[in-house]
Amino acid sequence: AAVGIPAVQLRTGGFCHLDASMVKKGLDTMDLNAFDLIFIENVGNLVCPAEFDTGAVKNAMILSVPEGDDKPLKYPLMFTVCDVLIVNKMDFLELTDFDMQKLRERVMILNPEIRIIEVSCRTGHGIDIWADWLRNEVKAFIGGPA
C-alpha cells in the first residue's frame, strides 16, 4: 500500500498458513473488477502453506540461493504444488555451494511441469522473464492473446 498498490492484511489467527476461507475474507473487502492480478502471499515457511488450498489459480514459490539447493529434498510437497519456482538472489550463486543443476534435477523429478525462473532483484536479471510469465498467465486466464 505504501507505493500505491492496494493491500489487505490477512490474519491467520495463529495458524501456520492461509486457507481459502481466509483469502475469501480479504477478497470480500476488495473491488475484484478493478484487478487483473491479485497476489496472495502465504506464511513464509515451506511446510504448512503447501498443504492448504488458498483458491489461487496459480502457485508461485520463491527460493533464495542462500537457503540452499536441498529444499526439494526437505519439503517436496511445496515443489509439487507450485506452477513456477522463482530462484532469487542468483547474484549470490558463486559465493555459495548452491548447485543450480542439482536443484533443477530435484525439482523436475517432483514436478516436471514447473517453470523455473532464475532472478536477481539486485541486478534485475530474470525479472523480465518473471513479468512475462505473469502477463501470459493473466492473459490466458482472462482470455485474449498472450
Secondary structure in CASP SS format (residue, H / E / C, confidence):
PFRMAT SS
TARGET T0000
AUTHOR 0000-0000-0000
METHOD secondary structure of the structure
MODEL  1
A C 1.00
A C 1.00
V C 1.00
G C 1.00
I C 1.00
P C 1.00
A C 1.00
V C 1.00
Q C 1.00
L C 1.00
R C 1.00
T C 1.00
G C 1.00
G C 1.00
F C 1.00
C C 1.00
H C 1.00
L C 1.00
D C 1.00
A H 1.00
S H 1.00
M H 1.00
V H 1.00
K H 1.00
K H 1.00
G H 1.00
L H 1.00
D C 1.00
T C 1.00
M C 1.00
D C 1.00
L H 1.00
N H 1.00
A H 1.00
F C 1.00
D C 1.00
L C 1.00
I C 1.00
F C 1.00
I C 1.00
E C 1.00
N C 1.00
V C 1.00
G C 1.00
N C 1.00
L C 1.00
V C 1.00
C H 1.00
P H 1.00
A H 1.00
E H 1.00
F C 1.00
D C 1.00
T C 1.00
G C 1.00
A C 1.00
V C 1.00
K C 1.00
N C 1.00
A E 1.00
M E 1.00
I E 1.00
L E 1.00
S E 1.00
V H 1.00
P H 1.00
E H 1.00
G C 1.00
D C 1.00
D C 1.00
K H 1.00
P H 1.00
L H 1.00
K H 1.00
Y C 1.00
P H 1.00
L H 1.00
M H 1.00
F H 1.00
T H 1.00
V H 1.00
C C 1.00
D C 1.00
V E 1.00
L E 1.00
I E 1.00
V E 1.00
N E 1.00
K C 1.00
M H 1.00
D H 1.00
F H 1.00
L H 1.00
E H 1.00
L H 1.00
T C 1.00
D C 1.00
F C 1.00
D C 1.00
M H 1.00
Q H 1.00
K H 1.00
L H 1.00
R H 1.00
E H 1.00
R H 1.00
V H 1.00
M H 1.00
I H 1.00
L H 1.00
N C 1.00
P C 1.00
E C 1.00
I C 1.00
R E 1.00
I E 1.00
I E 1.00
E E 1.00
V C 1.00
S C 1.00
C C 1.00
R C 1.00
T C 1.00
G C 1.00
H C 1.00
G C 1.00
I H 1.00
D H 1.00
I H 1.00
W H 1.00
A H 1.00
D H 1.00
W H 1.00
L H 1.00
R H 1.00
N H 1.00
E H 1.00
V H 1.00
K H 1.00
A H 1.00
F H 1.00
I H 1.00
G C 1.00
G C 1.00
P C 1.00
A C 1.00
END
